[in-house]
Amino acid sequence: MLQTYDQSHQPPLLYGPSSAISSTKRPIGNMTTYNHHHIWIVTGPAGCGKSTVAKYLADQYALKYIEGDDFHPQANIEKMAAGIPLNDADRWDWLILLRDQALASLDQGARGVVVTCSALKKKYRDVIRLAPLYDQEHEVAVHFIYLRANKETLLARVKARQGHYMKDSMVISQLNSLEEPDAKERDRLKDVLCVDVTGSMAEVQKLALSVVSKVLA
């Protein structure tokens, strides 16, 4: 895995409201000074704010934005709308497609890509981690921004949605399936950044911006 940032000398990986977010500056939307082409995967269960945070980061850095839900096959959408959890077989092709879409965006000239993907299990994250092996033209670095929230926060946000197929029962199902990036995964691979999302969305966006800025510093 190609990396530009050694997290081993940084504070704990969970960035929350206690972080010094007030001093975060808006980055210049230019990543041409960095050697790598970065793929940022914004992850977490339904209701954690993946789309909002990912769109914000893509806007701040003028990156390609890919909404992972848009690439689910209709069969997956129908299952989730009916309250039926997706299994591994339902997700494999979807994960590979998201990985390929991110790489295709780099081939088309994107300086970097921000992708939303629940990536609930380590083996799902591992599928996307293989992206550098499938790209011979760019120095690709993959990062996961895990948006951590408690059950109550997730349920409240999902209930507030209008017309979305994701229901309360699916939040519980995703939490049951969730494999949070543990210390072993974080310390060995050094590609996971955790952000606490219990604050306001403005705070969460600033926190996410802060961790991305540290990677690029």
N, C-alpha and C positions, 0 to 999 in steps of 0.2 A: 504494500500500500504506500503510495507516494504521499508524503506529508510535508507541510510547510510550517508546522507549529508543534512544539513539544509541550504538551500539557503537564508533564511530570513536575515542572517547576512552577505551576500555577496554583491558585487557591482551589478549594473543593469545587467539583464540577457543577454542583447545583447552584445556579444563579437565581436569586430570589429578590423579593422587595428590599432586603437589607443591603443589596449591592448599591454601589455609588452610581446611580443611573443619571443623576442630575447633571453630571459633567460630561455625559456622552455627547459627542459632536456629530452632526450630520456628515457622513462621509461624502467625499466627492464621487460622483457616479462614474468612476474610471478605474478599472482593474487591470489596465494594460501594464502596470509596473510590476505585476506579480508573474512568476514563472509558470504557475499552474493554472489550468482551467478547472475551476471548482464546481462541483455538483453538490448542492445543499439539499438534503432530504429533511423536510420538516415533518416530524413524526409524532405519534401519540394517538390515543383513542378518540372516538367521535366526541365532539364538543370541546376539545382542548384548544381550538382556535387555529388549527393548521393553516387553513386557507387565508385567514386574515393576516397572520404573521408572515406567511410565505409571500403574499402579494406585497406586503409592506417592504420586506427585504428586497424583493425583485425591483420594486420601484426605487428604493434608495440607491441601489447599485446598478440600475439599468440592465438587469439580467433577464433572461428568458424565464417565464413562469409557466409551469406545467401543473395543472390541477389533476391529481391522480384519479379522483372519482370519475372524471370524464372518460377514462379509458377502461372502466369496468365493462365487461360484456353485459348485454341485457339480462342474461340469465342470473348474473350476480346481483344486479340491481333488484330484480324480482324477488330473489331469495331474501335479501336484506329488508325489502319493503314488507315482506310477509313475516318478518321476525325470525327468519332462519339464519343462523350464523354461517358464514363462509368457512369452508374447511381448507386444508392445505392445497388440495387439488384445484379448488376454485381460484386460488391466489397465484399459483406458480406462473401461469402465462401472463397474468396482469403485472406481476413484478418484473418479469423479463421485458415486457412491453414498455414499462416506465423507464427501465434502464436504457433500453434501446432508443426511446424518445429523447432522453437526456443527451445521449451520445450523438444522435442525429442533429440535435440543436447545435452542438459544438461543431459538427461538420459543416453546418450551414452558416457558421460565423459567430455564433454566440460566444461571448467571453466567459460566461458561466451560466448556470441553470439553477433555479430553485424549484423543487418538486415537492408536492404534498403526497404523503404516503403513510398510512398508519404504521406499517412495519412493526407489527406487534411482537413478533418473535425474533430471536437472534438469527434463526435460519433465513428469515425473510430479509433481514438486513444484510446477511451474507450474500444473498443473490445480487443485491445492488452493489455491494463492495467489489464485486468482480468487474465492474465497469472499466477500470484501467486496462484489464487484460484484453478488452475488445476494442481498444482505441490505440492505433499505432501512430496517429498524427499529433496527438496532444498529450501533454503531461497532465493527466487527470487526477484530481484529488477529491475523494468523496467524504462528505461530512454529514453526520446526523445531528439535527437539533431536536432533541426530545423534549416535548412540552409536557411537563408533569403536572397533573391535577388530581384532586381527590374525587371520589364518586359523586359527592353532593354538587360540586362545581360542574362536573360534566353533565349530570342529569338536568341541572337548572338551565344550562346553555342549550341543550338539545330540546328541551321543552319550549324554549323561547323561539325556536326556528319555525318558520312558516313554509309549509309545503315541501319539506325535505323528507326523503324516504327513510332516514335513520330514526328509529324509535327508541324509547327508553330501554326496552328489553335488549336492544343491540348494544347499548352502552355497557350493560351488565355483562353481556356475553364477551365483549371485547376486553373488559377488565379481567374476566376469568381467564382469557387466553393470553393476556399481556405478560411478556417477559421483559421487565425493565432492564435496561443496560446495567449490568452489575459491575462491581469494581474490577473483576477479572477482564471483562470485555473492554471496559474503558481504559484500563491501564495497559493492556496488551496492544490494543489496536489504535488507541489515541485518536479516534475519529468521532467520538460522541460528546456532545455538549448538552447539558441538561438545564432547562429553564423552568422555573416555578411560574405557573400561570394563574395562581390564586388572586393576584392583584388585578387592577383594571387593565383593559386591553392596551391602553396607552403605555402603562408600565411594562407590560409584557413585551410590547414591540420594542421599547427602549432596551430591555434586557437582552432580547434576541439580537438587536443591532450591536450591543456591546460585545457579546461573545463572538459574533462574526468579525467585528473589527479587530479583536485580539488575535484571531487566527491569521488575519491579513497583515497584522502589524509587522 
